[in-house]
Amino acid sequence: MDDMAVSQPDKKYKTQLFEAFNRVILQAGPYMSASYMLIGSILGLGLLGYFLDRWFNTSPWLAVCGLLLGVVIGIWELARVSLRK
């Protein structure tokens, strides 16, 4: 009836696996954050430009400026994280 009991080597393996996964996630965190910043800045500033275009009737100039600014900010953040030592 001890089929549900975890053997000692199996428990040690699971602990090591969890610790390795935790290290990988901690190392990848800044890069994941930078990629979200890239996507978020492009979408956010592009949408802001789009709505300002509709409000000021300047289509498509503010949307294009918002997209370009979003790309610059996103790539800046990606480079800042990638080049950090």
Buried (B, 14 or more C-beta within 10 A) or exposed (E): EEEEEEEEEEEEEEEEEEEEEEEEEEEEEEEEEBBEBBEBBBBBBBBBBBEBBEEEEEEEEBBBBBBBBBBEBBBBBBEEBEEEE
